[in-house]
Amino acid sequence: MSVSDPHINSEKRGALGLLTLNRPAALNALNHGMIRALAAQLADWSRDGDIKTVAIRGAGDRGFCSGGDIRAVQQSVIAGTDEGARLLRDEYHLNATIGAFPKPFVALLHGITMGGGAGVSVHGRYRLADASLDFAMPETGIGFIPDVGSSYFLSRCPGKFGMYLALTGARIGAGDALDIGLMTHAVDKENFDLVLESLADGETADHAIALHLRKSKPGSLAPHRRRIQTIFSAASVEAILERLDRDGSDFARETAQGIRAKSPTSVKIVFRQIREGLHLNLKHCLAMEYRLAMRVLPGHDFREGVRAALVDKDRNPKWQPSSLAAVGDVDAFFAPLGRDELFNFS
């Protein structure tokens, strides 16, 4: 059965299937209808012999996609419904579909690309970054966890960069994203349409992209790569903070301050999540993240984090517990969900 949504434009252009996230007033944030429409269209195009390549882009000048509709998830939790859980379940299945998509999948990325925006792009084979890219996984700042398969792609970033991004929620540009493999090619947004024209004409993705490559500038974090690797290879969040405090540089002080402002519970969970993700495939990472999400969503910190960031916007969340020492063991967050697991691996 066909599933459509007014915020998803689907076009067949010759050999190309083109998806456009068309909700620019909300920075193309993914709601449940958009997620379901994307999944249905990918299922159709995976079977369509005329389609050789699929591409995805975001409408508007401000960004590709700012993430999932996290406020709707919070409202579902407050109302006591399962809509938020169903949204995340469908979103994670979509992420897995993109990761295993049988045809070349090309994401054309500009501006704000965060959270769920990463989930519908980074798992694809080609990720084209405009110089305006502003990438982040900021979930620890709202009492949640980096999800959409981030425990897979962040854990595989070189030099502990993924652990740094997951704990801090730091925003990085195209240079850093290319340096650590989150993006694959530097292409100016003004040339995105030319890439799409070549793909529609049946050119291979490699050839279509090669015609429009630009030279990328080094990332702003390049001077700190060795420092990040040394500090974020520590055996606990507390040890990371100790190393940051000992380092004493402006970068280290700002990084430590940023981590200490995040939900202590989220930070402790995410540290373990990224370490475990390195040893799991994408579907197992998504299954782990779904377990974590189902335990984190009903908690105080998620409701409080969304309130402070998106509802009242006072940027002053009151975390409970308020310290790492008070968090305790996080094993229960990782426990299987039984019949509610994301995937059946048996």
C-alpha positions as a printed Julia matrix, in Angstrom:
346×3 Matrix{Float64}:
  0.0     0.0     0.0
  1.31    3.43   -0.94
  2.16    5.75    1.97
  2.59    9.46    1.34
  3.18   12.59    3.39
  2.93   16.24    2.34
  6.43   16.91    3.65
  8.1    14.24    1.5
  8.51   14.86   -2.22
  9.27   11.71   -4.22
 10.33   11.98   -7.85
 11.47    9.55  -10.51
 13.93   11.3   -12.77
 15.16    8.82  -15.32
 17.45    6.41  -13.48
 17.21    8.41  -10.24
 14.78    8.21   -7.37
 14.89   11.57   -5.59
 13.56   12.18   -2.07
 13.22   15.71   -0.73
 12.51   16.5     2.91
 10.15   19.44    2.45
  9.44   20.93    5.85
 11.85   23.88    5.79
  9.97   25.96    8.37
 10.81   23.2    10.89
 14.32   22.65    9.5
 12.94   19.48    7.86
 12.53   17.76   11.23
 11.16   14.25   10.75
  7.67   13.54   12.01
  6.08   10.1    12.01
  4.32   10.58    8.69
  7.57   11.56    6.98
  9.35    8.51    8.39
  6.63    6.15    7.17
  6.56    7.79    3.72
 10.34    7.5     3.33
 10.27    3.83    4.3
  7.45    3.05    1.86
  9.15    4.85   -1.03
 12.46    3.11   -0.43
 10.68   -0.24   -0.41
  9.1     0.58   -3.79
 12.31    1.84   -5.35
 14.36   -1.11   -4.11
 12.21   -3.27   -6.42
 12.02   -0.81   -9.33
 14.4    -1.9   -12.07
 14.36    1.56  -13.67
 15.84    3.16  -10.56
 19.62    2.8   -10.42
 20.38    5.29   -7.64
 18.41    6.94   -4.82
 19.25   10.4    -3.47
 17.92   12.41   -0.53
 18.15   16.14    0.12
 16.54   18.8     2.32
 14.52   21.8     1.16
 15.44   25.33    2.14
 18.71   27.09    2.8
 19.08   26.47    6.53
 19.73   22.77    6.66
 19.21   19.19    5.54
 17.37   17.96    8.65
 17.49   19.11   12.26
 16.47   15.7    13.63
 13.38   13.82   14.68
 10.29   15.42   16.14
 11.54   14.98   19.71
  8.92   17.3    21.17
  6.18   15.02   19.81
  7.91   12.09   21.5
  8.01   13.98   24.79
  4.33   14.89   24.53
  3.51   11.24   23.91
  5.38   10.25   27.05
  3.57   12.88   29.1
  0.22   11.77   27.71
  0.98    8.13   28.47
  0.57    6.94   24.86
  2.87    4.7    22.84
  3.06    7.05   19.84
  6.58    8.18   20.72
  7.8     4.6    20.98
  6.15    3.72   17.66
  7.75    6.75   15.98
 11.2     5.71   17.19
 10.58    2.08   16.24
  9.67    3.05   12.67
 12.56    5.52   12.49
 15.12    2.91   13.56
 13.73    0.42   11.04
 14.15    3.14    8.39
 17.77    3.66    9.46
 18.4    -0.08    9.08
 16.77   -0.03    5.64
 19.08    2.75    4.48
 22.12    0.94    5.86
 21.24   -2.2     3.88
 19.77   -0.49    0.81
 20.67   -2.54   -2.29
 21.28    0.44   -4.57
 23.63    3.41   -4.24
 22.14    5.87   -1.74
 23.36    9.46   -2.03
 22.7    12.06    0.67
 23.22   15.72   -0.26
 23.85   17.6     2.99
 23.97   21.27    3.82
 23.53   23.35    6.94
 22.0    21.86   10.05
 22.2    18.06   10.06
 21.54   16.61   13.48
 20.02   13.6    15.23
 17.48   12.0    12.93
 19.01   13.88   10.0
 22.13   11.82   10.51
 20.04    8.65   10.6
 18.65    9.21    7.1
 22.02   10.12    5.61
 25.11    8.73    7.32
 24.1     5.09    6.78
 23.98    5.66    3.01
 26.91    4.85    0.75
 27.6     8.47   -0.34
 27.38   11.57    1.88
 28.06   14.83    0.08
 28.87   17.78    2.34
 28.49   21.43    1.44
 30.79   23.86    3.25
 27.8    25.05    5.32
 27.37   21.66    7.03
 26.65   21.93   10.77
 26.64   18.38   12.15
 25.9    17.23   15.71
 24.39   14.5    17.85
 23.22   16.74   20.74
 21.02   14.32   22.65
 22.87   14.27   25.99
 21.83   17.92   26.32
 18.15   16.95   26.45
 18.51   13.93   28.72
 18.33   11.44   25.86
 20.89    9.32   23.96
 22.44    9.63   20.5
 20.3     7.15   18.56
 19.4     6.4    14.89
 22.39    4.05   14.72
 24.9     6.53   16.1
 26.43    3.89   18.35
 27.47    2.24   15.07
 28.85    5.22   13.14
 30.25    7.22   16.06
 32.04    4.24   17.59
 33.87    3.76   14.28
 35.15    7.32   13.99
 38.96    7.4    14.28
 40.81    8.73   17.28
 37.91    8.53   19.79
 36.27   11.39   17.92
 32.92    9.61   18.1
 33.07    9.36   21.89
 33.87   13.08   22.0
 30.88   13.92   19.79
 28.51   11.63   21.69
 29.34   12.93   25.17
 29.66   16.61   24.34
 27.03   17.03   21.62
 29.6    19.26   19.91
 28.8    20.75   16.52
 31.31   20.16   13.74
 31.63   21.47   10.21
 32.26   19.81    6.89
 36.04   19.65    7.33
 35.89   17.65   10.54
 33.01   15.49    9.29
 35.04   14.59    6.2
 38.22   14.02    8.22
 36.54   11.38   10.39
 34.53    9.7     7.66
 31.02   10.83    8.55
 30.92   12.53    5.15
 32.47   11.01    2.03
 32.8    13.91   -0.43
 32.96   17.71   -0.44
 30.56   19.17   -3.01
 29.14   22.7    -3.1
 25.39   22.94   -2.66
 25.18   24.96   -5.86
 26.37   21.84   -7.68
 23.94   19.39   -6.03
 21.5    19.73   -8.94
 24.26   18.94  -11.43
 25.07   15.75   -9.53
 21.39   14.83   -9.59
 21.17   15.47  -13.34
 24.06   13.09  -13.97
 22.47   10.44  -11.78
 19.16   10.85  -13.6
 21.03   10.31  -16.88
 22.25    6.97  -15.58
 25.79    7.94  -14.61
 27.3     6.02  -11.72
 27.41    7.85   -8.4
 31.21    7.79   -8.38
 31.37    9.49  -11.79
 28.57   11.98  -11.1
 30.18   13.09   -7.85
 33.76   13.19   -9.19
 32.79   15.88  -11.69
 31.92   18.3    -8.88
 34.34   17.63   -6.04
 35.78   20.61   -4.23
 38.78   20.82   -1.96
 37.76   20.85    1.68
 39.42   23.02    4.29
 40.81   21.27    7.4
 38.36   21.01   10.24
 38.57   23.4    13.17
 39.18   20.46   15.52
 42.16   19.16   13.55
 44.66   20.76   15.99
 42.98   18.86   18.86
 42.86   15.41   17.29
 45.7    13.99   19.41
 44.31   15.59   22.56
 40.85   14.12   21.88
 42.27   10.65   21.29
 44.3    10.71   24.49
 41.57   12.1    26.71
 38.56   10.23   25.37
 40.27    6.84   25.47
 39.96    6.93   29.28
 38.1     4.08   30.97
 35.17    6.08   32.38
 33.42    9.43   32.1
 34.97   10.43   35.4
 38.43    9.59   34.06
 37.76   11.62   30.91
 36.85   14.62   33.04
 39.98   14.15   35.16
 42.13   14.18   32.02
 40.36   17.27   30.72
 40.92   19.04   34.04
 44.59   18.06   34.05
 45.07   19.2    30.46
 44.12   22.77   31.35
 43.89   24.12   27.8
 41.01   26.35   26.75
 39.69   23.5    24.62
 39.81   21.08   27.55
 38.15   23.51   29.97
 35.31   24.24   27.54
 34.87   20.53   26.79
 34.74   19.59   30.48
 32.26   22.37   31.17
 30.09   21.12   28.32
 30.02   17.52   29.55
 29.25   18.6    33.12
 26.24   20.55   31.83
 24.72   17.44   30.26
 22.44   14.91   31.93
 24.69   12.79   34.17
 22.51    9.75   33.54
 22.66   10.21   29.77
 26.41   10.73   29.83
 27.01    7.53   31.81
 24.74    5.51   29.5
 26.23    6.97   26.33
 29.8     6.24   27.39
 28.95    2.54   27.62
 26.73    2.68   24.51
 29.55    3.93   22.26
 32.04    1.41   23.64
 29.62   -1.48   23.06
 28.61   -0.23   19.62
 32.1    -0.81   18.28
 31.52   -4.56   18.53
 28.01   -4.64   17.05
 26.61   -4.41   13.53
 24.14   -1.68   12.63
 20.97   -3.66   13.4
 22.29   -4.75   16.79
 23.29   -1.15   17.54
 19.78    0.01   16.69
 18.3    -2.73   18.87
 20.5    -1.59   21.76
 19.47    2.04   21.21
 15.8     1.09   21.21
 16.23   -0.62   24.58
 17.95    2.47   25.92
 15.32    4.8    24.49
 12.47    2.82   26.03
 14.13    3.13   29.45
 15.22    6.77   29.09
 11.99    8.22   27.67
  9.88    7.75   30.85
 12.63    9.19   33.04
 12.81   12.64   34.58
 15.79   13.88   32.59
 14.23   13.46   29.15
 11.1    15.38   30.07
 13.17   18.03   31.83
 15.72   18.3    29.03
 13.08   18.8    26.34
 11.29   21.31   28.56
 14.42   23.38   29.07
 15.56   23.22   25.44
 12.36   23.23   23.39
  9.37   24.21   25.54
 10.29   26.88   28.09
 13.68   27.42   26.41
 15.31   28.58   29.64
 18.35   26.37   28.91
 18.52   25.52   32.6
 17.59   21.85   33.09
 17.51   20.43   36.61
 18.89   16.92   36.22
 17.99   14.12   38.63
 20.37   12.81   39.81
 22.52   15.89   39.43
 25.95   14.23   39.6
 27.77   11.35   37.95
 28.51    9.82   41.34
 24.8     9.57   42.11
 23.84    7.82   38.86
 24.97    4.37   39.92
 24.86    1.27   37.76
 23.31    1.6    34.28
 22.97   -2.14   33.5
 19.18   -2.02   33.67
 19.02    0.41   30.75
 20.73   -2.16   28.5
 18.59   -5.17   29.44
 16.63   -6.9    26.64
 13.0    -5.93   26.08
 11.68   -9.43   25.51
  8.76   -9.42   23.1
  9.17   -5.67   22.55
 12.65   -5.94   20.98
 13.23   -3.88   17.84
 14.29   -6.89   15.76
 13.81  -10.62   16.06
 17.32  -12.04   15.81
 16.31  -15.67   16.44
